[in-house]
Amino acid sequence: MSDIKIKISSSEKDVLKFINDLFTVINNEHFIIEKNLVFISKKKYGEEEKYSTPYTLADLDYDSSDVLERVKELTVKDYSETLYDRDDDNPPLLFVFGKNINGKEIYIKLKVRDEKNKVICLSFHYAEYSMQHPYR
């Protein structure tokens, strides 16, 4: 089975709405990082391992609070693309951002579940390929 990703280019207005929703959740007084910031990552092997979330977090000496601080810095200029989440249609969109940390671009893929006060982080790893940023 091939892993097909459906890419969508969100409007600047939609990206700003996502960022606003994201900040609303993470700035909520009931947001508890250990409970409400959820990491989902697939194990990668061989050459692909250096593009995995666990590898990147270890290499940067980051924990979940460091990731949250970088997420809080996201702007529309960091936006790269939107993906359709085939595994979870609630909500179906994943927003992808690229952020420069220590001279390397980090690929950040997020989803917000505001009704559950959760931020789902599906990726926080070194970018394997050059990322495009339509609003820079």
N, C-alpha and C positions, 0 to 999 in steps of 0.2 A: 504494500500500500504506500503510495507516495504522499508526502506532506505538502499539500497544495495550500498556499496562502493567497487569499484574495485581498489585494491592496486597494485602498480607497484613499483619495486625496480629500481630506476634510477642509472645509472653508476656514478661513482665519477666525470667523465668528464662532464656528463649532469648536475649534481648538481652544479658544478663550473660554467658552462655556465649560468644556471639560476641565480646564485648569481651575476655573472658579469652583466647580463641583468638588474637585480634588482638594483644594485648599479649605473648602467648607468642612469636609470630612476630617482632615488632619488637624484642623484648628478647633474642632468640637471638643468641649471639656470632657466628654466621655470617651475620647479616642485614647486607647491604651496601646502603645506601640507593640508590646508583646502579643496582644490579642487581636489588634485591628490592622496591623501591617502583615499581610500574608505573602510569603514567598512560595512560588511554585516554579520548580526548575527540573528539567530532565537531566539525568546523568549523561555526560559526554565523555568520550574516550579518545585516546590518541591525540592527534593534532587539534581536534575540535575542543579538547578539554580547556585550552587556554581562552576559549570564548564562552566559558560557562560562568554562571553566577558564583558558585562556590570558589572557583579559581580566582576570579576577579576580586571578590571580597577578601580573600586571604592575601592576595598580592598587594592590595591597597591597605590592608590591615583595617578593614571596615567591619562594623557590625550594623545591626538594623537601625540604630539611631543615626549613624553616619549616612546611611542610605536615605533616611527620612529627611535629613538636612539637605542633601542634594536634590531630593524631590521638591522640597519647599522652594528651591531656587529656580525651578523650571519656568520658562517663559515661552510665548508663542514662537520666538526665534529658535528655540531648541527643538521644535516639532519637526518630525521627519515624515511620518506616514501613519495611516490608520489601517488596521487589519481587521478582518471579520473573524471572530472567534467561532470556529466550527464546533468546539467542544462545550461551549457555554453560551446560550443565547440570552442570558439575563445579567447584564446587558450584552449585546452581541459584538460591541466594538472594543478594540484594543488600541490605545494610542501609544505611538512610538516616538521617543525623543532621543536626541543625542546630546551628550554633555561632555565638555572637555574637562578631564580631571587629570592632573599631573602630566599634561601634554599628550594624553591619549583620549580618543573619543570613546565614551561609554554608551552602549545601546541600552535604553531603558524602555521597557514595555509595561504599560500599566492599564488597569481597569479599576473603576470606582463602583462600589456597591453602597451607595449612600443610604439606602433603606436599612442596611445592616451595619453602617458606620465602618466599612472596611475598604482598604486599599489593597488590591491584589497586584503584586509585583511579579510578573511572569519572567522578566529578564532584567538583569543589571550586570552587564558584562562588557568586556572590551568588544568594540565593533569589529566584526570579521571583514566587512566591506565598507567602502566609503559611503557615508550617509548623505542624503540630500536634505536640504532644509529650505523649503519653498518660501518661508517668510523672513529670511535673513536679508 
